Amino acid sequence: MTSSLLEIEWELPPGVRAACTTRLGGVSKDSWGSFNLATHVGDDLVHVAANRTRLCELLGLSAEPTWLNQVHGTAVKNLDGAPFSPIPFTADAAVASRAGTACVVMVADCLPVLFCSRDGRHIGAAHAGWRGLAAGVLEQTVSAMNVPGSELRAWLGPAISQNHFEVGEEVREVFVKADRAASSRFRMNARGRLQADLAGLARLRLASLGLTDVSGGTWCTYADRERFYSHRRDGKGGRLAALIWKE
């Protein structure tokens, strides 16, 4: 498999596919080098268009994914029957059940979460930074899929790891207010600040929804400069894409 794509070990039903990009193998230059897929980060739009075309070719997609305008919220777009729009839908998650429709989110430290029902009929993708995660984007995505959590599988993609995600006490308070167990996903550092385990917090939220089949969550965008973009590390840069679709 080309280095433009992360190797995903996730058992999926027949006819369902998932992928996650790296920053390698595209045409973008400078801080966006090289496989940036986002149009909102200052990159040359000609380069972004070429990278998106390459993505479709790599994955054998019959149509370009429906990109979202992500705002760290909890809105979920149901793509079944959604008309084509040159303007991205403002949402932080997408769900679908129709074949040929790809649900996609973009990240550069936030956590991408992909969903699939065990029978392969329903799919979804969510963008879970700490704000969206705390506000309930995963809960809203599962609700929009209309499938019991016990009948879903989830995959956690590359995100900033606990070793590199320093936050203030106010972040811990938001999560602990909703679930006291979330306190275990924070640890104090030498500066008196907290290191947050974003993937661990997501796993707690998923468990509360009845999801026991959760994979991934082992890659750190901040630490792996070669393969991943990281907004916290670099400030300016590109975006990775995580997507799931039915053939």
LUMVO-884217 format. One record per residue (C-alpha): residue number from 0; z, y, x; residue in one letter. Coordinates in steps of 0.2 Angstrom, whole numbers. Example, Ala and Ser with C-alpha at 12.3 -4.5 7.8 and 13.67 -1.06 7.14 Angstrom:
<rs>
{nr 0, w 39, v -22, u 62, rest a}
{nr 1, w 36, v -5, u 68, rest s}
</rs>
This chain:
<rs>
{nr 0, w 0, v 0, u 0, rest m}
{nr 1, w -4, v 17, u 6, rest t}
{nr 2, w 10, v 28, u 13, rest s}
{nr 3, w 6, v 41, u 0, rest s}
{nr 4, w 16, v 30, u -12, rest l}
{nr 5, w 34, v 23, u -11, rest l}
{nr 6, w 36, v 4, u -12, rest e}
{nr 7, w 45, v 1, u -28, rest i}
{nr 8, w 54, v -15, u -31, rest e}
{nr 9, w 57, v -14, u -50, rest w}
{nr 10, w 53, v -29, u -62, rest e}
{nr 11, w 42, v -22, u -76, rest l}
{nr 12, w 34, v -31, u -91, rest p}
{nr 13, w 16, v -35, u -90, rest p}
{nr 14, w 5, v -20, u -92, rest g}
{nr 15, w 17, v -8, u -87, rest v}
{nr 16, w 16, v 1, u -70, rest r}
{nr 17, w 26, v 14, u -60, rest a}
{nr 18, w 24, v 24, u -45, rest a}
{nr 19, w 32, v 37, u -34, rest c}
{nr 20, w 23, v 48, u -21, rest t}
{nr 21, w 29, v 53, u -4, rest t}
{nr 22, w 23, v 69, u 5, rest r}
{nr 23, w 10, v 60, u 15, rest l}
{nr 24, w -8, v 58, u 14, rest g}
{nr 25, w -14, v 74, u 5, rest g}
{nr 26, w -23, v 90, u 10, rest v}
{nr 27, w -10, v 103, u 8, rest s}
{nr 28, w -5, v 113, u 23, rest k}
{nr 29, w 10, v 121, u 31, rest d}
{nr 30, w 27, v 119, u 22, rest s}
{nr 31, w 18, v 110, u 8, rest w}
{nr 32, w 10, v 97, u 19, rest g}
{nr 33, w 3, v 87, u 13, rest s}
{nr 34, w 3, v 78, u -4, rest f}
{nr 35, w 11, v 92, u -14, rest n}
{nr 36, w 7, v 89, u -33, rest l}
{nr 37, w 15, v 105, u -40, rest a}
{nr 38, w 6, v 121, u -45, rest t}
{nr 39, w 22, v 132, u -46, rest h}
{nr 40, w 28, v 132, u -28, rest v}
{nr 41, w 15, v 144, u -20, rest g}
{nr 42, w 3, v 131, u -13, rest d}
{nr 43, w -16, v 133, u -13, rest d}
{nr 44, w -21, v 127, u -31, rest l}
{nr 45, w -37, v 120, u -24, rest v}
{nr 46, w -26, v 109, u -13, rest h}
{nr 47, w -15, v 104, u -27, rest v}
{nr 48, w -30, v 99, u -38, rest a}
{nr 49, w -37, v 88, u -24, rest a}
{nr 50, w -20, v 80, u -22, rest n}
{nr 51, w -19, v 77, u -41, rest r}
{nr 52, w -37, v 69, u -40, rest t}
{nr 53, w -31, v 58, u -26, rest r}
{nr 54, w -16, v 52, u -36, rest l}
{nr 55, w -27, v 47, u -50, rest c}
{nr 56, w -38, v 37, u -38, rest e}
{nr 57, w -24, v 29, u -29, rest l}
{nr 58, w -16, v 23, u -46, rest l}
{nr 59, w -32, v 19, u -55, rest g}
{nr 60, w -27, v 31, u -69, rest l}
{nr 61, w -41, v 35, u -82, rest s}
{nr 62, w -34, v 52, u -85, rest a}
{nr 63, w -23, v 64, u -76, rest e}
{nr 64, w -4, v 63, u -81, rest p}
{nr 65, w 3, v 76, u -93, rest t}
{nr 66, w 13, v 87, u -81, rest w}
{nr 67, w 28, v 96, u -87, rest l}
{nr 68, w 35, v 113, u -84, rest n}
{nr 69, w 53, v 108, u -79, rest q}
{nr 70, w 67, v 120, u -82, rest v}
{nr 71, w 83, v 109, u -78, rest h}
{nr 72, w 86, v 107, u -97, rest g}
{nr 73, w 86, v 92, u -109, rest t}
{nr 74, w 70, v 94, u -119, rest a}
{nr 75, w 60, v 78, u -121, rest v}
{nr 76, w 41, v 78, u -125, rest k}
{nr 77, w 34, v 64, u -135, rest n}
{nr 78, w 17, v 62, u -128, rest l}
{nr 79, w 10, v 50, u -141, rest d}
{nr 80, w -3, v 59, u -150, rest g}
{nr 81, w 0, v 75, u -141, rest a}
{nr 82, w -16, v 86, u -139, rest p}
{nr 83, w -22, v 90, u -122, rest f}
{nr 84, w -16, v 107, u -116, rest s}
{nr 85, w -20, v 116, u -100, rest p}
{nr 86, w -3, v 124, u -101, rest i}
{nr 87, w 11, v 112, u -96, rest p}
{nr 88, w 24, v 107, u -110, rest f}
{nr 89, w 41, v 115, u -106, rest t}
{nr 90, w 52, v 99, u -105, rest a}
{nr 91, w 62, v 89, u -92, rest d}
{nr 92, w 57, v 72, u -99, rest a}
{nr 93, w 43, v 63, u -107, rest a}
{nr 94, w 42, v 47, u -117, rest v}
{nr 95, w 27, v 37, u -124, rest a}
{nr 96, w 22, v 21, u -131, rest s}
{nr 97, w 3, v 23, u -131, rest r}
{nr 98, w -7, v 14, u -118, rest a}
{nr 99, w -16, v 25, u -105, rest g}
{nr 100, w -3, v 39, u -106, rest t}
{nr 101, w 8, v 42, u -90, rest a}
{nr 102, w 25, v 50, u -91, rest c}
{nr 103, w 28, v 60, u -75, rest v}
{nr 104, w 41, v 71, u -67, rest v}
{nr 105, w 41, v 81, u -51, rest m}
{nr 106, w 56, v 82, u -39, rest v}
{nr 107, w 61, v 89, u -22, rest a}
{nr 108, w 80, v 84, u -22, rest d}
{nr 109, w 83, v 81, u -40, rest c}
{nr 110, w 84, v 63, u -47, rest l}
{nr 111, w 68, v 56, u -55, rest p}
{nr 112, w 73, v 42, u -68, rest v}
{nr 113, w 60, v 31, u -75, rest l}
{nr 114, w 63, v 20, u -91, rest f}
{nr 115, w 55, v 5, u -99, rest c}
{nr 116, w 60, v -6, u -113, rest s}
{nr 117, w 61, v -24, u -109, rest r}
{nr 118, w 47, v -28, u -121, rest d}
{nr 119, w 36, v -15, u -112, rest g}
{nr 120, w 32, v -5, u -128, rest r}
{nr 121, w 41, v 11, u -123, rest h}
{nr 122, w 42, v 21, u -107, rest i}
{nr 123, w 49, v 37, u -102, rest g}
{nr 124, w 53, v 48, u -87, rest a}
{nr 125, w 67, v 61, u -84, rest a}
{nr 126, w 70, v 75, u -71, rest h}
{nr 127, w 89, v 74, u -68, rest a}
{nr 128, w 96, v 88, u -57, rest g}
{nr 129, w 114, v 90, u -58, rest w}
{nr 130, w 112, v 103, u -72, rest r}
{nr 131, w 101, v 93, u -83, rest g}
{nr 132, w 111, v 77, u -79, rest l}
{nr 133, w 127, v 86, u -85, rest a}
{nr 134, w 119, v 93, u -100, rest a}
{nr 135, w 113, v 76, u -106, rest g}
{nr 136, w 94, v 74, u -101, rest v}
{nr 137, w 96, v 55, u -99, rest l}
{nr 138, w 105, v 54, u -116, rest e}
{nr 139, w 91, v 64, u -124, rest q}
{nr 140, w 77, v 53, u -116, rest t}
{nr 141, w 85, v 37, u -122, rest v}
{nr 142, w 87, v 44, u -139, rest s}
{nr 143, w 69, v 50, u -140, rest a}
{nr 144, w 63, v 32, u -135, rest m}
{nr 145, w 73, v 25, u -150, rest n}
{nr 146, w 77, v 10, u -141, rest v}
{nr 147, w 95, v 3, u -138, rest p}
{nr 148, w 101, v 6, u -120, rest g}
{nr 149, w 104, v -13, u -118, rest s}
{nr 150, w 85, v -16, u -121, rest e}
{nr 151, w 80, v -3, u -108, rest l}
{nr 152, w 78, v -4, u -89, rest r}
{nr 153, w 79, v 11, u -78, rest a}
{nr 154, w 74, v 15, u -60, rest w}
{nr 155, w 81, v 29, u -49, rest l}
{nr 156, w 69, v 37, u -37, rest g}
{nr 157, w 72, v 48, u -21, rest p}
{nr 158, w 85, v 62, u -22, rest a}
{nr 159, w 97, v 71, u -12, rest i}
{nr 160, w 111, v 59, u -6, rest s}
{nr 161, w 130, v 62, u -7, rest q}
{nr 162, w 130, v 65, u 12, rest n}
{nr 163, w 120, v 81, u 10, rest h}
{nr 164, w 123, v 87, u -8, rest f}
{nr 165, w 137, v 100, u -6, rest e}
{nr 166, w 143, v 108, u -22, rest v}
{nr 167, w 158, v 118, u -29, rest g}
{nr 168, w 173, v 113, u -39, rest e}
{nr 169, w 164, v 120, u -55, rest e}
{nr 170, w 151, v 106, u -54, rest v}
{nr 171, w 164, v 92, u -53, rest r}
{nr 172, w 173, v 100, u -68, rest e}
{nr 173, w 158, v 100, u -79, rest v}
{nr 174, w 155, v 81, u -76, rest f}
{nr 175, w 174, v 76, u -77, rest v}
{nr 176, w 176, v 86, u -93, rest k}
{nr 177, w 163, v 74, u -101, rest a}
{nr 178, w 169, v 58, u -92, rest d}
{nr 179, w 185, v 57, u -81, rest r}
{nr 180, w 177, v 42, u -71, rest a}
{nr 181, w 164, v 55, u -64, rest a}
{nr 182, w 178, v 61, u -53, rest s}
{nr 183, w 175, v 46, u -42, rest s}
{nr 184, w 157, v 52, u -38, rest r}
{nr 185, w 164, v 67, u -28, rest f}
{nr 186, w 172, v 67, u -11, rest r}
{nr 187, w 180, v 82, u -2, rest m}
{nr 188, w 172, v 88, u 14, rest n}
{nr 189, w 180, v 96, u 29, rest a}
{nr 190, w 176, v 114, u 22, rest r}
{nr 191, w 185, v 111, u 6, rest g}
{nr 192, w 169, v 109, u -4, rest r}
{nr 193, w 163, v 93, u -13, rest l}
{nr 194, w 150, v 81, u -9, rest q}
{nr 195, w 142, v 75, u -26, rest a}
{nr 196, w 134, v 58, u -28, rest d}
{nr 197, w 119, v 62, u -40, rest l}
{nr 198, w 113, v 44, u -41, rest a}
{nr 199, w 131, v 38, u -44, rest g}
{nr 200, w 133, v 51, u -58, rest l}
{nr 201, w 117, v 45, u -66, rest a}
{nr 202, w 122, v 27, u -66, rest r}
{nr 203, w 138, v 32, u -75, rest l}
{nr 204, w 128, v 41, u -88, rest r}
{nr 205, w 116, v 26, u -90, rest l}
{nr 206, w 131, v 14, u -91, rest a}
{nr 207, w 138, v 24, u -105, rest s}
{nr 208, w 122, v 22, u -114, rest l}
{nr 209, w 122, v 3, u -112, rest g}
{nr 210, w 110, v 2, u -98, rest l}
{nr 211, w 115, v -12, u -86, rest t}
{nr 212, w 98, v -15, u -78, rest d}
{nr 213, w 96, v 0, u -66, rest v}
{nr 214, w 87, v -1, u -49, rest s}
{nr 215, w 83, v 11, u -35, rest g}
{nr 216, w 93, v 26, u -30, rest g}
{nr 217, w 93, v 22, u -11, rest t}
{nr 218, w 82, v 35, u -4, rest w}
{nr 219, w 88, v 52, u 2, rest c}
{nr 220, w 75, v 67, u 1, rest t}
{nr 221, w 86, v 78, u 12, rest y}
{nr 222, w 88, v 65, u 26, rest a}
{nr 223, w 70, v 58, u 27, rest d}
{nr 224, w 60, v 73, u 32, rest r}
{nr 225, w 44, v 63, u 36, rest e}
{nr 226, w 42, v 55, u 19, rest r}
{nr 227, w 50, v 67, u 6, rest f}
{nr 228, w 51, v 86, u 1, rest y}
{nr 229, w 68, v 93, u 0, rest s}
{nr 230, w 71, v 110, u -8, rest h}
{nr 231, w 89, v 112, u -1, rest r}
{nr 232, w 83, v 107, u 17, rest r}
{nr 233, w 67, v 117, u 18, rest d}
{nr 234, w 68, v 131, u 4, rest g}
{nr 235, w 49, v 131, u 2, rest k}
{nr 236, w 39, v 116, u 0, rest g}
{nr 237, w 30, v 104, u -11, rest g}
{nr 238, w 35, v 91, u -25, rest r}
{nr 239, w 35, v 72, u -26, rest l}
{nr 240, w 30, v 64, u -42, rest a}
{nr 241, w 37, v 49, u -51, rest a}
{nr 242, w 28, v 41, u -65, rest l}
{nr 243, w 26, v 27, u -77, rest i}
{nr 244, w 12, v 21, u -88, rest w}
{nr 245, w 5, v 7, u -99, rest k}
{nr 246, w -12, v 0, u -94, rest e}
</rs>
